[in-house]
Amino acid sequence: HVQLVESGGGSVQAGGSLRLSCAASGYIGGGTSYGWFRQGPGKDREGVAAIDIRGTTFCADSVKGRFTISRDNAKNTLYLQMNNLKSTDAAVYYCAAELGEITSQADFAYWGRGTQVTVS
């Protein structure tokens, strides 16, 4: 069992920045993949960024150049640095983990409860 807890959400003006954190507890192996997802009002959950077991990162086109995903293995913490936020970025943001390789959202077995990001 892996437990994930997001933090760092809040309200920010357009053009501002936030850093989201996701603290992982329980068994965290050396081959863990992580992802950030978001769900806006009336929308489906969509992938934002991911980092695979080798540390390779992937970002959605909508956030590329503005968001950066990273992890600190020593702290078992995942981060999402969000810069130049837009109104379309407003959503509940979720972190997810999978003990292995990933190819899609369905591959993530563990999910946090989400943190709200509001852009005004």
Secondary structure, 3 states (H helix, E strand, C coil): CEEEEEECCEEECCCCCEEEEEEEEECCCCCCEEEEEEECCCCCCEEEEEECCCCCEEECCCCCCCEEEEEECCCCEEEEEECCCCHHHCEEEEEEEECCCCCCHHHCCEECCCEEEEEC
